[in-house]
C-alpha cells in the first residue's frame, strides 16, 4: 500500500497539566508579523505607578514618569493557519 493511500492515524491530544500551571493576569497584547506566514504574540501585564498626595501632586509625580513598563508573561510564534484557527 502506498503512503498516500494509508489511513491517517489520529493521536488524541490531552492537556495534562493545564490546571497545575499558575495563571497570570494579562492586560497587554502585542501581535507582530515576523515573516509572511508567521506571527509573534506577546502577552504581558502593566500596572500603573503608585502616586500619593493631592490630585495636583499626583499629576506632578506622573509627569516625571517616562513610561509604564509592560512585563512580558509569554511570547509565542504562530503560523497564519494557527492564528486563523484553521490548523
C-alpha positions, 0 to 999 in steps of 0.5 A: 500500500502506498503512503498516500493511500494509508489511513491517517492515524489520529493521536488524541491530544490531552492537556495534562497539566493545564490546571497545575500551571499558575495563571497570570493576569494579562492586560497587554497584547502585542501581535507582530508579523515576523515573516509572511506566514508567521506571527509573534504574540506577546502577552504581558501585564502593566500596572500603573505607578503608585502616586500619593498626595493631592490630585495636583501632586499626583499629576506632578509625580506622573509627569516625571514618569517616562513610561509604564513598563509592560512585563512580558508573561509569554511570547509565542510564534504562530503560523497564519493557519494557527492564528486563523484557527484553521490548523 
